[in-house]
Amino acid sequence: MHLTLQDFLQIDLPALMAAVLACAACALVGNFLVLRRQGLMGDAVSHAVLPGIVGGFLLVGSRDTLPMMAGALVSAALAGVLIEAVRRLGRLESGAAMGVVFTLFFAAGVVLIEQGPARAVDLDADCVLYGQLETILWLAPTTWSSLLRPAVWLELPRQVVTLAAVFALVLACVLLFRKELTIAAFDPGLAGALGLRPGLFHYGVLLLTAATAIAAFEAVGSILVVAMLIAPPAAARLLTDRLPVQLALSTALGALAGVAGYAGAAFGPFWLGAEHSLNAAGMIAVAAGAILTLAVLLGPRHGILGRVLGQRRLAAAVAQSGNSLER
């Protein structure tokens, strides 16, 4: 396979930009799900927004971002309220309540997808699960110098623009409310005593998660959204105990997974002599899993290697202390 510069700029670069933005946005907001031990909430939200996305399309008959995002946000908010209601009224564990609600919502979304108007515009289950990252094209740039022209950037694909806006929104919310989000995540009781209304921040994180999932749905699909909401923040948590470092590191790891996964999917098979590329969203999820596995193994304090070395140092210190007492 002979890849020209124009091919890279028009085919691979926009898909790579969409992947990196989606992964970084999911990783950043996912930190607060990991800190609250609500990793399943990301799975629940990414599935619960489906009926809202399809319903928004069926109402206006268009794949425009705003109506579909509005429908998805309503669906996510309703799912959040129902999860809490099922948990309290049914006296269920929160994971069980999430499982019940997001399964029902996702099933309703799949039923809506089967409607004629939805299928007529390629709004199907494969798109929902795996995304359409490979179909994002940017025909304006032809050379590196063409990227210096503002008119070229005005023709960015809609998916990239949407993901960039959502990433900017998530970043702004985290920077503005980091202290409040941190207190509400670590100690909701203290947050309530300080008058911070932890319930409000809970639903704020839920809506940010929903907005990120909605923006990423068309490009990378729900499977990648679930993986990126959890894997990079969990890996960063294993590598540091400082929240600001964790936020920055998880975002960087998310972006790294996006680059490594897309490169492996798009170019790996051809380097190995295969004729067809792999699914990009699936490979990015695999890359995120590999990063998490390395963090589990090599984390300096919380990883397996770190704990083994720590135990050996402790045993050596105890032995040395015992020898000193004997003398």
N, C-alpha and C positions, 0 to 999 in steps of 0.2 A: 504494500500500500504506500503510495506517495502522497504525503500531506503537504499542501502548499500553505504559505503564510495566509493567503486569503481564505482558505478553508478553515484554518484555525481561528481567525478573527471572526468569521461569520457563523461558524457552526459550534466550535468548541468553547470559545471565549464567553459567549452569552450563557451557555449552559453551565460553565464553570462558575461564573459570577452568581447565577441563580443558586447553585448548590452551596457555595460558600456563604452567601447571605442567609439562606434558609437554615443552614447548620449553625451559624453563629447566633442567629436570633433564637433558635430553639434552645441552644446550650445556655445562653444568658438567662432566659426566663426560667429554664429548667432548674437552675440552682435553688430557687425558692421552693420548688416542689421537693427536691432532694432534702433540703434542710428541714422541711415540715414532715418528712417521711411520708409523702403523698405521691410517690412515683406513679402509682396507678392512676392518679388524677390526670396525668398527661395522656395516658392511654384512653381514659374515659372521655376527655374533652375532644381529642383528635377524632374519635368515632362519633361522639354526640353531635358534632357540628354538621355531620353529613346531611341530615334531613333539612337543616336550615339552608345549606348551600343549594341543594336541589330545589327546595321550595322557593328560594329567591329567584332561581332561574325560571321556574315554571310560572311565577307571577308576572315577570316582565318579559320572558321569552328571549333573554339575552345573557351572555356570559360576562357582562360588565362586572367589574370588581365590586362596586359599591352595593348593588342590591344583594349579591350573593354573600358579601361580608356582613351586611346588616341582618340577613336571615340567619346566618351562622352564629352571630353574636347572640341573637335572641334564643336560638336553640341551645347554645352553651350555657347561657344564664338560666334558662328553664331546667336544663339538666343538673346544674349546680344546686338549684333550689330543691329539685326532686331527690337528689342524692341525700341532701341533709334531712329532708322529710322522711325518706325511707329509713335512714339510719336511726332517727329519733323515734318515729312511730313504731317501727318494726323492731327496735332495740337490736339492730344488727351491727356487726363490726363494719367500719367504714369501707374496707375493701369489698365486702360482700354487697353493700349498697351501691357502690360504684359499678361493680360487675353487672348487677341487675339493670341499672338505668342505662349504661352505655350500650349494653347488648340490645335493649329495646329500641333505643334511638338509632343505632346503626342498622338494625333490621328494617326500621321504618324508612331510613334513607335508601337502602337497597331496593325496597319496594317502589319508592318514588322514582329511582333511576330507571326502572323498567318501563316507565311511562313513555309513550311515543315521542313527545316533544324533547325529552331529555336524551333519548338515544339518537335523535336526528342530528345532534351537534357533537357526537362522540363524548357525551358525558356518561361514562360507563364505569363498571366496577374496576376494570384494570387501571383506568386513569386514577381512580380514588386510591387504590392500593399501592401502585407503583409510580404514579406520576407520569409526566410526559417531558422529562428533562431533555431528552434527545431531540425533541421537535422545536426547541426554542432557537430561533434564528435571528441574526442581526446582520442584515444585508448591507448596511451603510459603510462600514469600514472595509478597506481593501489593502491598506498598508499601515505600518505603525504610525507614520506621519499623519494619516487621516484621522487618528484618534485625537489630534490636537484641534480639530475643527469642532466648534460647539454644535453645529448643525448635525453632525454625526451622532452626538450624544442625545439629541432630541428624538432620535429614532430608536432609542433603546427598546427592547421588547417589553411589553406590558408586565410580564411576570417579574422581570428584574426590577423594574421601577416599583412595583408593589412590594416586593421583598425588601428593597432598600428603605422604603418608607416605614415598613413595619419594624425593621431592625433599628432605625433611628428612633422610633417611638419607644421601643423596649429599652434602648440605651438611655434615653432621656428620663424615662420613669425610674429606672434603677439608680441613675445618678441623683435625681431629685429626692427620691424617697428611700435611699439605701438604709439609712438609720432606722426608719419606721418599719421597713420591710424586714430588716434583720431582727428587731425586737419582737415583732409579731410572729416571725418564724421560730425563733428560739424559745420564747416565753410569752405565749398569748395572755396568760394571767397578768404578767407585769405590764404588757402593752395596754390591757384594759384598765389597770390601776393608774397608768399614766395618761389615760384619756385618749389613746390612739385608735380605739375601735378596731380591734384585730379582725372582726368579721368583715369590715369594709376592705381591709387589705387582702383578706382571703379571696373575696370575690374580685378584687382588682387583679390579683395574680391569675385567677381563673380566666378573666376576660383577656388579659395579655396573652395567656397561653392559647386561648381560642383564636385571637387575632393572628398569632404566629402560625397556628395550624392551618387557618383558612388561607393565608397568603402562600403557604408552602404546599397546600393540597395539590393544586394543578401541576406544579413543577415537579415535586418529589414524592408525593403520595403519603398516605397515612403511616405506612410501615416505617419510613425514614423519619417522620416526625416523632413517632414514639421513641425510636432509638436515640435520636439526637436530644430529646428532652431529658434523657436520663444518663446515657453513657458518658458524654464529656463532663457534666457536673460531678458525677460519681467518681470519675477518674481524677478530676481536679481535687476533690475532697480527700482522696487518698494521698495526694501529693503535698498538701499544705493544710495548716490549721487556721490560716488568716483569710478572712472572708474577702477582702479586696483582691488579694492575690488569687483566690479561688475563682472569683468572677472573671478576672482577666484571663486566667489560665484556661478556664473552661471554654471561653469564647475562642481562644487561640486553638485549642484542641479540636473544637467543632469545625473551625475553618480548615485545619490540617486534615481532618477526616474527609471533608468535602473535596479538597484537592487530591488527596491520595486515592480516595475511592473513585472519583471521576477519571483520573489518569489510568487507574487500573482497569476500569471498565472500557474506556474508549481506546486505549493504546496497548494494554497488556496482551489481549488475544492476538493482535497483529504482530507484536514482537515475538510471540510464541508460534507464529505461523498459522493461526486460526483465521477463518474467513469472516466471522461475525463478532461484533462487539457484545459485551455483557450489559445487563441492565444496570444503569448508573446508580439509581437509588439503592438497589440491593447491595452493590459493591461499597457504597458510602456507609451503609449500615454495618457491613462487615468490617470496614476500616475503623469505625467507631468502636465496635466490639473488640478489635485487636488492641486499640489504644487502652481501653478499659482493662483488658487482660494484662497488658504490660504494667499498668499502674497497680493492679492487684499483686503482681509478682514483685515489682521493683520499688514500690512506694517506700520512701526513706523511713517513715515512722509507722505507717499503718499497713504497708504491704507485707507480703510473706517474708521477703528477704530482710526487710527492716526489722520485723519482729524477731526473726531468728538471730540476727546480729545483736539486737538489743538484749535478748535472753542470754546470749553468750557473754556479752560485756557484763551483764549483771552477775552471771555465775562466776566470771573471772574476778569481779570486784569482791564478791562474797568470799571466794577462796582466798584472795589476797588479805582480806580483813581477818579471816580465821587464822592465817599464818602469822599475822602480826600479833594477834592475841596470844598465840602459843609461845611466841618469843617473850 
